[in-house]
Amino acid sequence: MKLESAIRILAGTMVLGSLALAHWAHPNWIWLTVFVGANLFQSGFTGFCPAENILRKLGVGKGKADCCQ
């Protein structure tokens, strides 16, 4: 899996998960959605993405499939 795809999947999962938690658990979970959105916004301008660094350290994007695409 490409690193960019993994970041999008992670961000989408965080947004949907926090919205579900805000609906069923406690409204303050909406702040996680705000954090994810703000992080995506700033990374578009600065190129700095903490999730990218974490996923790289976990080995995402270093598989066989990436060399062939």
PDB file of N, CA, C and O in Angstrom:
ATOM      1  N   MET A   1       0.842  -1.174   0.000  1.00  0.00           N
ATOM      2  CA  MET A   1       0.000   0.000   0.000  1.00  0.00           C
ATOM      3  C   MET A   1       0.885   1.235   0.000  1.00  0.00           C
ATOM      4  O   MET A   1       1.894   1.293   0.703  1.00  0.00           O
ATOM      5  N   LYS A   2       0.502   2.199  -0.782  1.00  0.00           N
ATOM      6  CA  LYS A   2       1.249   3.448  -0.824  1.00  0.00           C
ATOM      7  C   LYS A   2       1.013   4.245   0.449  1.00  0.00           C
ATOM      8  O   LYS A   2      -0.042   4.143   1.076  1.00  0.00           O
ATOM      9  N   LEU A   3       2.005   5.035   0.819  1.00  0.00           N
ATOM     10  CA  LEU A   3       1.927   5.836   2.030  1.00  0.00           C
ATOM     11  C   LEU A   3       0.778   6.843   1.960  1.00  0.00           C
ATOM     12  O   LEU A   3       0.070   7.041   2.948  1.00  0.00           O
ATOM     13  N   GLU A   4       0.588   7.472   0.817  1.00  0.00           N
ATOM     14  CA  GLU A   4      -0.496   8.456   0.676  1.00  0.00           C
ATOM     15  C   GLU A   4      -1.858   7.819   0.876  1.00  0.00           C
ATOM     16  O   GLU A   4      -2.737   8.409   1.504  1.00  0.00           O
ATOM     17  N   SER A   5      -2.036   6.622   0.347  1.00  0.00           N
ATOM     18  CA  SER A   5      -3.303   5.913   0.532  1.00  0.00           C
ATOM     19  C   SER A   5      -3.521   5.576   1.998  1.00  0.00           C
ATOM     20  O   SER A   5      -4.638   5.693   2.503  1.00  0.00           O
ATOM     21  N   ALA A   6      -2.476   5.165   2.676  1.00  0.00           N
ATOM     22  CA  ALA A   6      -2.586   4.822   4.092  1.00  0.00           C
ATOM     23  C   ALA A   6      -2.960   6.045   4.927  1.00  0.00           C
ATOM     24  O   ALA A   6      -3.740   5.937   5.874  1.00  0.00           O
ATOM     25  N   ILE A   7      -2.411   7.198   4.582  1.00  0.00           N
ATOM     26  CA  ILE A   7      -2.732   8.428   5.308  1.00  0.00           C
ATOM     27  C   ILE A   7      -4.192   8.796   5.096  1.00  0.00           C
ATOM     28  O   ILE A   7      -4.876   9.184   6.044  1.00  0.00           O
ATOM     29  N   ARG A   8      -4.671   8.680   3.883  1.00  0.00           N
ATOM     30  CA  ARG A   8      -6.081   8.987   3.603  1.00  0.00           C
ATOM     31  C   ARG A   8      -7.013   8.035   4.330  1.00  0.00           C
ATOM     32  O   ARG A   8      -8.039   8.450   4.869  1.00  0.00           O
ATOM     33  N   ILE A   9      -6.655   6.757   4.344  1.00  0.00           N
ATOM     34  CA  ILE A   9      -7.469   5.764   5.054  1.00  0.00           C
ATOM     35  C   ILE A   9      -7.482   6.065   6.549  1.00  0.00           C
ATOM     36  O   ILE A   9      -8.533   6.008   7.188  1.00  0.00           O
ATOM     37  N   LEU A  10      -6.314   6.386   7.106  1.00  0.00           N
ATOM     38  CA  LEU A  10      -6.227   6.704   8.525  1.00  0.00           C
ATOM     39  C   LEU A  10      -7.055   7.946   8.861  1.00  0.00           C
ATOM     40  O   LEU A  10      -7.799   7.948   9.842  1.00  0.00           O
ATOM     41  N   ALA A  11      -6.929   8.995   8.058  1.00  0.00           N
ATOM     42  CA  ALA A  11      -7.676  10.227   8.319  1.00  0.00           C
ATOM     43  C   ALA A  11      -9.179   9.989   8.209  1.00  0.00           C
ATOM     44  O   ALA A  11      -9.942  10.460   9.052  1.00  0.00           O
ATOM     45  N   GLY A  12      -9.604   9.274   7.195  1.00  0.00           N
ATOM     46  CA  GLY A  12     -11.023   8.978   7.041  1.00  0.00           C
ATOM     47  C   GLY A  12     -11.566   8.144   8.183  1.00  0.00           C
ATOM     48  O   GLY A  12     -12.681   8.378   8.648  1.00  0.00           O
ATOM     49  N   THR A  13     -10.796   7.179   8.635  1.00  0.00           N
ATOM     50  CA  THR A  13     -11.210   6.348   9.759  1.00  0.00           C
ATOM     51  C   THR A  13     -11.314   7.171  11.039  1.00  0.00           C
ATOM     52  O   THR A  13     -12.247   6.993  11.822  1.00  0.00           O
ATOM     53  N   MET A  14     -10.367   8.062  11.247  1.00  0.00           N
ATOM     54  CA  MET A  14     -10.401   8.910  12.440  1.00  0.00           C
ATOM     55  C   MET A  14     -11.611   9.838  12.421  1.00  0.00           C
ATOM     56  O   MET A  14     -12.266  10.018  13.448  1.00  0.00           O
ATOM     57  N   VAL A  15     -11.915  10.423  11.275  1.00  0.00           N
ATOM     58  CA  VAL A  15     -13.061  11.324  11.169  1.00  0.00           C
ATOM     59  C   VAL A  15     -14.365  10.572  11.400  1.00  0.00           C
ATOM     60  O   VAL A  15     -15.199  11.004  12.196  1.00  0.00           O
ATOM     61  N   LEU A  16     -14.545   9.457  10.713  1.00  0.00           N
ATOM     62  CA  LEU A  16     -15.787   8.699  10.872  1.00  0.00           C
ATOM     63  C   LEU A  16     -15.923   8.128  12.285  1.00  0.00           C
ATOM     64  O   LEU A  16     -17.012   8.119  12.858  1.00  0.00           O
ATOM     65  N   GLY A  17     -14.814   7.655  12.833  1.00  0.00           N
ATOM     66  CA  GLY A  17     -14.846   7.127  14.198  1.00  0.00           C
ATOM     67  C   GLY A  17     -15.184   8.193  15.227  1.00  0.00           C
ATOM     68  O   GLY A  17     -15.979   7.955  16.136  1.00  0.00           O
ATOM     69  N   SER A  18     -14.581   9.369  15.085  1.00  0.00           N
ATOM     70  CA  SER A  18     -14.860  10.430  16.054  1.00  0.00           C
ATOM     71  C   SER A  18     -16.283  10.960  15.909  1.00  0.00           C
ATOM     72  O   SER A  18     -16.900  11.347  16.901  1.00  0.00           O
ATOM     73  N   LEU A  19     -16.807  10.983  14.698  1.00  0.00           N
ATOM     74  CA  LEU A  19     -18.201  11.396  14.528  1.00  0.00           C
ATOM     75  C   LEU A  19     -19.157  10.390  15.155  1.00  0.00           C
ATOM     76  O   LEU A  19     -20.155  10.778  15.762  1.00  0.00           O
ATOM     77  N   ALA A  20     -18.864   9.113  15.015  1.00  0.00           N
ATOM     78  CA  ALA A  20     -19.691   8.087  15.647  1.00  0.00           C
ATOM     79  C   ALA A  20     -19.617   8.200  17.173  1.00  0.00           C
ATOM     80  O   ALA A  20     -20.635   8.103  17.858  1.00  0.00           O
ATOM     81  N   LEU A  21     -18.414   8.404  17.695  1.00  0.00           N
ATOM     82  CA  LEU A  21     -18.264   8.556  19.143  1.00  0.00           C
ATOM     83  C   LEU A  21     -18.957   9.818  19.649  1.00  0.00           C
ATOM     84  O   LEU A  21     -19.542   9.811  20.732  1.00  0.00           O
ATOM     85  N   ALA A  22     -18.895  10.901  18.876  1.00  0.00           N
ATOM     86  CA  ALA A  22     -19.572  12.132  19.274  1.00  0.00           C
ATOM     87  C   ALA A  22     -21.084  11.939  19.293  1.00  0.00           C
ATOM     88  O   ALA A  22     -21.780  12.528  20.120  1.00  0.00           O
ATOM     89  N   HIS A  23     -21.582  11.125  18.394  1.00  0.00           N
ATOM     90  CA  HIS A  23     -23.026  10.889  18.328  1.00  0.00           C
ATOM     91  C   HIS A  23     -23.496   9.963  19.447  1.00  0.00           C
ATOM     92  O   HIS A  23     -24.506  10.234  20.095  1.00  0.00           O
ATOM     93  N   TRP A  24     -22.758   8.860  19.679  1.00  0.00           N
ATOM     94  CA  TRP A  24     -23.238   7.838  20.607  1.00  0.00           C
ATOM     95  C   TRP A  24     -22.599   7.888  21.997  1.00  0.00           C
ATOM     96  O   TRP A  24     -23.197   7.398  22.954  1.00  0.00           O
ATOM     97  N   ALA A  25     -21.411   8.460  22.135  1.00  0.00           N
ATOM     98  CA  ALA A  25     -20.741   8.428  23.435  1.00  0.00           C
ATOM     99  C   ALA A  25     -20.786   9.788  24.142  1.00  0.00           C
ATOM    100  O   ALA A  25     -21.423   9.932  25.185  1.00  0.00           O
ATOM    101  N   HIS A  26     -20.111  10.768  23.569  1.00  0.00           N
ATOM    102  CA  HIS A  26     -20.047  12.101  24.189  1.00  0.00           C
ATOM    103  C   HIS A  26     -19.741  13.131  23.110  1.00  0.00           C
ATOM    104  O   HIS A  26     -18.886  12.891  22.258  1.00  0.00           O
ATOM    105  N   PRO A  27     -20.425  14.279  23.131  1.00  0.00           N
ATOM    106  CA  PRO A  27     -20.232  15.295  22.082  1.00  0.00           C
ATOM    107  C   PRO A  27     -18.809  15.853  21.975  1.00  0.00           C
ATOM    108  O   PRO A  27     -18.437  16.372  20.923  1.00  0.00           O
ATOM    109  N   ASN A  28     -18.028  15.757  23.016  1.00  0.00           N
ATOM    110  CA  ASN A  28     -16.669  16.304  22.961  1.00  0.00           C
ATOM    111  C   ASN A  28     -15.747  15.532  22.024  1.00  0.00           C
ATOM    112  O   ASN A  28     -14.656  16.013  21.717  1.00  0.00           O
ATOM    113  N   TRP A  29     -16.153  14.348  21.560  1.00  0.00           N
ATOM    114  CA  TRP A  29     -15.344  13.608  20.585  1.00  0.00           C
ATOM    115  C   TRP A  29     -15.260  14.356  19.264  1.00  0.00           C
ATOM    116  O   TRP A  29     -14.408  14.035  18.436  1.00  0.00           O
ATOM    117  N   ILE A  30     -16.109  15.331  19.048  1.00  0.00           N
ATOM    118  CA  ILE A  30     -16.065  16.115  17.808  1.00  0.00           C
ATOM    119  C   ILE A  30     -14.731  16.851  17.683  1.00  0.00           C
ATOM    120  O   ILE A  30     -14.310  17.190  16.578  1.00  0.00           O
ATOM    121  N   TRP A  31     -14.069  17.098  18.812  1.00  0.00           N
ATOM    122  CA  TRP A  31     -12.781  17.787  18.780  1.00  0.00           C
ATOM    123  C   TRP A  31     -11.704  16.958  18.091  1.00  0.00           C
ATOM    124  O   TRP A  31     -10.749  17.518  17.551  1.00  0.00           O
ATOM    125  N   LEU A  32     -11.838  15.640  18.100  1.00  0.00           N
ATOM    126  CA  LEU A  32     -10.903  14.809  17.346  1.00  0.00           C
ATOM    127  C   LEU A  32     -11.065  15.057  15.849  1.00  0.00           C
ATOM    128  O   LEU A  32     -10.079  15.106  15.114  1.00  0.00           O
ATOM    129  N   THR A  33     -12.303  15.213  15.401  1.00  0.00           N
ATOM    130  CA  THR A  33     -12.557  15.543  13.999  1.00  0.00           C
ATOM    131  C   THR A  33     -11.945  16.901  13.651  1.00  0.00           C
ATOM    132  O   THR A  33     -11.347  17.065  12.588  1.00  0.00           O
ATOM    133  N   VAL A  34     -12.098  17.857  14.542  1.00  0.00           N
ATOM    134  CA  VAL A  34     -11.508  19.184  14.328  1.00  0.00           C
ATOM    135  C   VAL A  34      -9.989  19.083  14.228  1.00  0.00           C
ATOM    136  O   VAL A  34      -9.380  19.719  13.368  1.00  0.00           O
ATOM    137  N   PHE A  35      -9.382  18.294  15.097  1.00  0.00           N
ATOM    138  CA  PHE A  35      -7.925  18.125  15.081  1.00  0.00           C
ATOM    139  C   PHE A  35      -7.455  17.490  13.777  1.00  0.00           C
ATOM    140  O   PHE A  35      -6.478  17.943  13.181  1.00  0.00           O
ATOM    141  N   VAL A  36      -8.143  16.447  13.334  1.00  0.00           N
ATOM    142  CA  VAL A  36      -7.757  15.771  12.093  1.00  0.00           C
ATOM    143  C   VAL A  36      -7.892  16.729  10.908  1.00  0.00           C
ATOM    144  O   VAL A  36      -7.005  16.794  10.057  1.00  0.00           O
ATOM    145  N   GLY A  37      -8.988  17.461  10.854  1.00  0.00           N
ATOM    146  CA  GLY A  37      -9.187  18.417   9.766  1.00  0.00           C
ATOM    147  C   GLY A  37      -8.139  19.526   9.762  1.00  0.00           C
ATOM    148  O   GLY A  37      -7.621  19.890   8.706  1.00  0.00           O
ATOM    149  N   ALA A  38      -7.829  20.058  10.933  1.00  0.00           N
ATOM    150  CA  ALA A  38      -6.811  21.110  11.027  1.00  0.00           C
ATOM    151  C   ALA A  38      -5.442  20.580  10.628  1.00  0.00           C
ATOM    152  O   ALA A  38      -4.661  21.286   9.990  1.00  0.00           O
ATOM    153  N   ASN A  39      -5.150  19.341  11.002  1.00  0.00           N
ATOM    154  CA  ASN A  39      -3.875  18.746  10.639  1.00  0.00           C
ATOM    155  C   ASN A  39      -3.785  18.547   9.123  1.00  0.00           C
ATOM    156  O   ASN A  39      -2.743  18.813   8.523  1.00  0.00           O
ATOM    157  N   LEU A  40      -4.865  18.084   8.509  1.00  0.00           N
ATOM    158  CA  LEU A  40      -4.868  17.936   7.049  1.00  0.00           C
ATOM    159  C   LEU A  40      -4.693  19.287   6.362  1.00  0.00           C
ATOM    160  O   LEU A  40      -3.979  19.395   5.365  1.00  0.00           O
ATOM    161  N   PHE A  41      -5.344  20.308   6.894  1.00  0.00           N
ATOM    162  CA  PHE A  41      -5.253  21.654   6.329  1.00  0.00           C
ATOM    163  C   PHE A  41      -3.826  22.187   6.388  1.00  0.00           C
ATOM    164  O   PHE A  41      -3.295  22.675   5.391  1.00  0.00           O
ATOM    165  N   GLN A  42      -3.204  22.088   7.581  1.00  0.00           N
ATOM    166  CA  GLN A  42      -1.847  22.628   7.709  1.00  0.00           C
ATOM    167  C   GLN A  42      -0.845  21.813   6.915  1.00  0.00           C
ATOM    168  O   GLN A  42       0.120  22.369   6.389  1.00  0.00           O
ATOM    169  N   SER A  43      -1.051  20.499   6.815  1.00  0.00           N
ATOM    170  CA  SER A  43      -0.085  19.684   6.072  1.00  0.00           C
ATOM    171  C   SER A  43      -0.130  19.980   4.580  1.00  0.00           C
ATOM    172  O   SER A  43       0.856  19.774   3.873  1.00  0.00           O
ATOM    173  N   GLY A  44      -1.269  20.462   4.102  1.00  0.00           N
ATOM    174  CA  GLY A  44      -1.360  20.867   2.706  1.00  0.00           C
ATOM    175  C   GLY A  44      -0.470  22.068   2.393  1.00  0.00           C
ATOM    176  O   GLY A  44       0.031  22.204   1.276  1.00  0.00           O
ATOM    177  N   PHE A  45      -0.279  22.927   3.375  1.00  0.00           N
ATOM    178  CA  PHE A  45       0.553  24.114   3.185  1.00  0.00           C
ATOM    179  C   PHE A  45       2.015  23.878   3.549  1.00  0.00           C
ATOM    180  O   PHE A  45       2.917  24.357   2.861  1.00  0.00           O
ATOM    181  N   THR A  46       2.248  23.136   4.635  1.00  0.00           N
ATOM    182  CA  THR A  46       3.614  23.002   5.132  1.00  0.00           C
ATOM    183  C   THR A  46       4.314  21.727   4.672  1.00  0.00           C
ATOM    184  O   THR A  46       5.543  21.677   4.623  1.00  0.00           O
ATOM    185  N   GLY A  47       3.544  20.703   4.336  1.00  0.00           N
ATOM    186  CA  GLY A  47       4.131  19.426   3.962  1.00  0.00           C
ATOM    187  C   GLY A  47       4.483  18.556   5.162  1.00  0.00           C
ATOM    188  O   GLY A  47       4.950  17.430   4.992  1.00  0.00           O
ATOM    189  N   PHE A  48       4.262  19.066   6.375  1.00  0.00           N
ATOM    190  CA  PHE A  48       4.550  18.303   7.587  1.00  0.00           C
ATOM    191  C   PHE A  48       3.308  17.538   8.011  1.00  0.00           C
ATOM    192  O   PHE A  48       2.249  18.130   8.218  1.00  0.00           O
ATOM    193  N   CYS A  49       3.436  16.226   8.142  1.00  0.00           N
ATOM    194  CA  CYS A  49       2.319  15.386   8.543  1.00  0.00           C
ATOM    195  C   CYS A  49       2.806  14.376   9.572  1.00  0.00           C
ATOM    196  O   CYS A  49       3.556  13.465   9.223  1.00  0.00           O
ATOM    197  N   PRO A  50       2.399  14.514  10.835  1.00  0.00           N
ATOM    198  CA  PRO A  50       2.838  13.571  11.866  1.00  0.00           C
ATOM    199  C   PRO A  50       2.431  12.131  11.551  1.00  0.00           C
ATOM    200  O   PRO A  50       3.180  11.200  11.848  1.00  0.00           O
ATOM    201  N   ALA A  51       1.262  11.941  10.957  1.00  0.00           N
ATOM    202  CA  ALA A  51       0.817  10.585  10.615  1.00  0.00           C
ATOM    203  C   ALA A  51       1.765   9.943   9.607  1.00  0.00           C
ATOM    204  O   ALA A  51       2.013   8.739   9.670  1.00  0.00           O
ATOM    205  N   GLU A  52       2.287  10.726   8.694  1.00  0.00           N
ATOM    206  CA  GLU A  52       3.236  10.207   7.710  1.00  0.00           C
ATOM    207  C   GLU A  52       4.496   9.682   8.395  1.00  0.00           C
ATOM    208  O   GLU A  52       4.996   8.610   8.054  1.00  0.00           O
ATOM    209  N   ASN A  53       4.998  10.433   9.347  1.00  0.00           N
ATOM    210  CA  ASN A  53       6.199  10.003  10.078  1.00  0.00           C
ATOM    211  C   ASN A  53       5.940   8.711  10.849  1.00  0.00           C
ATOM    212  O   ASN A  53       6.776   7.808  10.857  1.00  0.00           O
ATOM    213  N   ILE A  54       4.785   8.630  11.492  1.00  0.00           N
ATOM    214  CA  ILE A  54       4.450   7.436  12.273  1.00  0.00           C
ATOM    215  C   ILE A  54       4.288   6.229  11.363  1.00  0.00           C
ATOM    216  O   ILE A  54       4.814   5.156  11.657  1.00  0.00           O
ATOM    217  N   LEU A  55       3.563   6.392  10.260  1.00  0.00           N
ATOM    218  CA  LEU A  55       3.345   5.274   9.345  1.00  0.00           C
ATOM    219  C   LEU A  55       4.645   4.816   8.699  1.00  0.00           C
ATOM    220  O   LEU A  55       4.828   3.621   8.471  1.00  0.00           O
ATOM    221  N   ARG A  56       5.539   5.733   8.404  1.00  0.00           N
ATOM    222  CA  ARG A  56       6.855   5.354   7.849  1.00  0.00           C
ATOM    223  C   ARG A  56       7.636   4.505   8.833  1.00  0.00           C
ATOM    224  O   ARG A  56       8.252   3.509   8.454  1.00  0.00           O
ATOM    225  N   LYS A  57       7.608   4.904  10.109  1.00  0.00           N
ATOM    226  CA  LYS A  57       8.317   4.134  11.133  1.00  0.00           C
ATOM    227  C   LYS A  57       7.716   2.752  11.312  1.00  0.00           C
ATOM    228  O   LYS A  57       8.408   1.815  11.711  1.00  0.00           O
ATOM    229  N   LEU A  58       6.413   2.624  11.015  1.00  0.00           N
ATOM    230  CA  LEU A  58       5.753   1.324  11.099  1.00  0.00           C
ATOM    231  C   LEU A  58       5.983   0.478   9.853  1.00  0.00           C
ATOM    232  O   LEU A  58       5.584  -0.686   9.808  1.00  0.00           O
ATOM    233  N   GLY A  59       6.622   1.055   8.846  1.00  0.00           N
ATOM    234  CA  GLY A  59       6.969   0.296   7.647  1.00  0.00           C
ATOM    235  C   GLY A  59       5.958   0.363   6.528  1.00  0.00           C
ATOM    236  O   GLY A  59       6.056  -0.400   5.566  1.00  0.00           O
ATOM    237  N   VAL A  60       4.987   1.255   6.626  1.00  0.00           N
ATOM    238  CA  VAL A  60       3.992   1.380   5.555  1.00  0.00           C
ATOM    239  C   VAL A  60       4.646   2.025   4.338  1.00  0.00           C
ATOM    240  O   VAL A  60       5.390   2.997   4.469  1.00  0.00           O
ATOM    241  N   GLY A  61       4.372   1.492   3.173  1.00  0.00           N
ATOM    242  CA  GLY A  61       4.924   2.046   1.946  1.00  0.00           C
ATOM    243  C   GLY A  61       6.235   1.431   1.523  1.00  0.00           C
ATOM    244  O   GLY A  61       6.859   1.904   0.573  1.00  0.00           O
ATOM    245  N   LYS A  62       6.671   0.384   2.209  1.00  0.00           N
ATOM    246  CA  LYS A  62       7.945  -0.251   1.859  1.00  0.00           C
ATOM    247  C   LYS A  62       7.751  -1.655   1.312  1.00  0.00           C
ATOM    248  O   LYS A  62       8.702  -2.432   1.225  1.00  0.00           O
ATOM    249  N   GLY A  63       6.517  -1.979   0.942  1.00  0.00           N
ATOM    250  CA  GLY A  63       6.227  -3.327   0.463  1.00  0.00           C
ATOM    251  C   GLY A  63       6.627  -3.543  -0.972  1.00  0.00           C
ATOM    252  O   GLY A  63       7.088  -2.621  -1.644  1.00  0.00           O
ATOM    253  N   LYS A  64       6.449  -4.771  -1.449  1.00  0.00           N
ATOM    254  CA  LYS A  64       6.774  -5.142  -2.826  1.00  0.00           C
ATOM    255  C   LYS A  64       5.933  -4.390  -3.843  1.00  0.00           C
ATOM    256  O   LYS A  64       6.440  -4.005  -4.896  1.00  0.00           O
ATOM    257  N   ALA A  65       4.676  -4.175  -3.552  1.00  0.00           N
ATOM    258  CA  ALA A  65       3.748  -3.572  -4.501  1.00  0.00           C
ATOM    259  C   ALA A  65       4.178  -2.159  -4.906  1.00  0.00           C
ATOM    260  O   ALA A  65       3.877  -1.717  -6.015  1.00  0.00           O
ATOM    261  N   ASP A  66       4.875  -1.450  -4.020  1.00  0.00           N
ATOM    262  CA  ASP A  66       5.268  -0.083  -4.337  1.00  0.00           C
ATOM    263  C   ASP A  66       6.334  -0.004  -5.418  1.00  0.00           C
ATOM    264  O   ASP A  66       6.380   0.973  -6.165  1.00  0.00           O
ATOM    265  N   CYS A  67       7.183  -1.003  -5.514  1.00  0.00           N
ATOM    266  CA  CYS A  67       8.250  -0.964  -6.518  1.00  0.00           C
ATOM    267  C   CYS A  67       7.724  -1.223  -7.916  1.00  0.00           C
ATOM    268  O   CYS A  67       8.369  -0.861  -8.900  1.00  0.00           O
ATOM    269  N   CYS A  68       6.577  -1.838  -8.012  1.00  0.00           N
ATOM    270  CA  CYS A  68       6.048  -2.259  -9.304  1.00  0.00           C
ATOM    271  C   CYS A  68       5.040  -1.282  -9.889  1.00  0.00           C
ATOM    272  O   CYS A  68       4.545  -1.511 -10.992  1.00  0.00           O
ATOM    273  N   GLN A  69       4.727  -0.227  -9.203  1.00  0.00           N
ATOM    274  CA  GLN A  69       3.678   0.685  -9.678  1.00  0.00           C
ATOM    275  C   GLN A  69       4.251   1.915 -10.316  1.00  0.00           C
ATOM    276  O   GLN A  69       3.503   2.782 -10.767  1.00  0.00           O
TER     277      GLN A  69
END
